[in-house]
Amino acid sequence: MLERGIDVLDVHRGRMSWRRLRILIQHLPPESATWTALRNATDPEELAGQAEGGEPEKARWSQLEQLVAVVADRVARLEWVLLCVNIEKKSKRPDPPEPIRRPGASPRKAKPKLNENSANRLFQLIQGGAE
């Protein structure tokens, strides 16, 4: 059986609830004409406030935005490798670049640093003299 298309006027005809219409709009792809129009109608101050929050993982990303983030991460990684190759042996190697946070992904947790005391303790454990 063929399903009929979605008609927004069904809200006024009583065949669709406002809640259902809201859910349909929320699940449209980010690059849809509806979301583009909503973004274009957003107040510039509100957009600035969202940008200051700095939480891109909470935003809605299109496939194009995902691909651009992958390219940006790979370029940053290549830049880091180039720096590491050309750095003097006695200089400290820079930290690898942090990837761009994607929607649904939390920021990476910092790895614990090995300090002098923990290094000595680890050496003692390896040597078998656990105290």
C-alpha positions, 0 to 999 in steps of 0.5 A: 500500500502506498503511503501519502506524503506528509502535509503540514496542513494536516496539523490544521485538519486535525490529522497530525499533532503539533508534537508530531510536526515538531519531531519531524522537523527536529529529525530533518538533516542539518543541510535541509532547507528548513534547518537552513532557513531556521539558522538564517533567521537566528539572531546574530547575538544568539549565534555568537553566544552559541559559538562562545560555548565551544561545544561543537559535539552538541551541534547538528553536523551534516555529512559535509561538516563531518568530512571537513573535520576529518580533513582538518584533523589529518592536515593538523596531524601532517603538520605535527609530523612535519614538525616532529621530523624537523625538530632538533633531537634535544628539543622537546617534541610537541604534543600531538594535535587534538582532533576536532570534537564530533557530535556525540563524542566527548573530549579525550581525557588527558593521559596521566604524566609519568613523573620522577616518583612514579617512574622510580616506583615502576622501575622498582616493580619491574626489577622485582623489589616492590616496596 
